[in-house]
Amino acid sequence: MKASSRRAPRQRKATPLPPATTPKRAVFTIVSANYIAYGATLMQSLRAEQPDLARFIILADTPRRFTGLDLAAEIIPCAELGIPHIANMRFWY
């Protein structure tokens, strides 16, 4: 067979994912209550620069409210994560 008579392989076009299945990016930080202002500052900066990111602050110690502080993120107590031996991590924070 001559080289000129060969067919070139058909190339498939990449099909983009529909918006509903496009993964969303998230960012989190772990802080204890006495460092909540640092976590909030980080999340405020991320909100300003990357507003589409999902933002979470994992609170390492006892859950509490931080009234008057713009957290710019959803707060999740680490005890709610369901991670085995989480008490060990809480001890170090």
C-alpha positions as CSV (number, residue, x, y, z in Angstrom):
1,M,0.0,0.0,0.0
2,K,1.3,3.4,-0.9
3,A,1.8,6.0,1.8
4,S,-0.4,8.5,-0.2
5,S,-3.4,6.2,-0.2
6,R,-3.6,5.8,3.6
7,R,-6.3,7.7,5.4
8,A,-5.4,9.9,8.3
9,P,-6.9,8.8,11.6
10,R,-10.0,10.7,12.6
11,Q,-9.4,13.0,15.5
12,R,-12.1,13.4,18.1
13,K,-13.0,16.8,19.5
14,A,-12.9,17.0,23.2
15,T,-16.4,17.4,24.6
16,P,-16.5,19.9,27.5
17,L,-18.2,18.9,30.7
18,P,-21.6,20.3,31.3
19,P,-21.6,23.0,34.0
20,A,-23.5,20.7,36.5
21,T,-20.6,18.2,36.5
22,T,-17.7,20.7,36.5
23,P,-15.9,20.3,39.8
24,K,-15.9,23.3,42.1
25,R,-12.8,24.2,43.9
26,A,-12.7,24.7,47.7
27,V,-10.2,26.0,50.1
28,F,-10.0,25.5,53.9
29,T,-7.9,26.3,56.9
30,I,-7.8,24.8,60.3
31,V,-7.6,27.2,63.3
32,S,-8.3,27.3,67.0
33,A,-10.5,30.0,68.3
34,N,-7.6,32.2,69.4
35,Y,-6.4,32.3,65.8
36,I,-9.8,32.9,64.1
37,A,-8.9,36.4,63.0
38,Y,-6.0,35.0,60.9
39,G,-8.3,32.4,59.3
40,A,-10.9,35.1,58.7
41,T,-8.3,37.4,57.1
42,L,-7.1,34.6,54.8
43,M,-10.7,33.9,53.7
44,Q,-11.5,37.6,53.1
45,S,-8.4,37.8,50.8
46,L,-9.5,34.7,49.0
47,R,-13.0,36.0,48.6
48,A,-11.6,39.2,47.1
49,E,-9.3,37.4,44.7
50,Q,-11.2,34.2,43.9
51,P,-14.9,34.8,44.7
52,D,-16.0,31.5,43.1
53,L,-14.0,29.3,45.6
54,A,-15.9,27.6,48.3
55,R,-14.3,28.7,51.6
56,F,-14.3,26.8,54.9
57,I,-12.7,27.4,58.3
58,I,-12.3,24.2,60.4
59,L,-12.5,25.1,64.0
60,A,-10.2,22.8,66.0
61,D,-11.6,23.6,69.5
62,T,-15.0,24.1,71.1
63,P,-17.7,25.5,68.7
64,R,-18.6,29.1,69.3
65,R,-20.0,32.2,67.6
66,F,-17.7,35.0,66.4
67,T,-20.1,37.9,66.3
68,G,-18.9,41.1,64.7
69,L,-16.2,39.2,62.7
70,D,-16.5,38.8,58.9
71,L,-15.4,35.2,58.6
72,A,-15.9,35.1,54.8
73,A,-16.3,31.3,55.0
74,E,-18.5,28.6,56.4
75,I,-17.3,27.5,59.9
76,I,-17.2,23.7,60.6
77,P,-16.3,22.3,64.0
78,C,-13.7,19.6,63.4
79,A,-15.7,17.2,65.6
80,E,-18.4,17.2,62.8
81,L,-15.9,15.9,60.2
82,G,-16.2,12.3,61.3
83,I,-12.5,11.7,61.1
84,P,-11.2,8.9,63.4
85,H,-9.0,10.0,66.2
86,I,-9.8,13.7,65.6
87,A,-9.3,14.3,69.4
88,N,-5.5,13.8,68.8
89,M,-5.5,16.7,66.2
90,R,-7.6,18.9,68.4
91,F,-5.1,18.4,71.2
92,W,-2.3,19.8,69.1
93,Y,-4.3,22.9,68.1
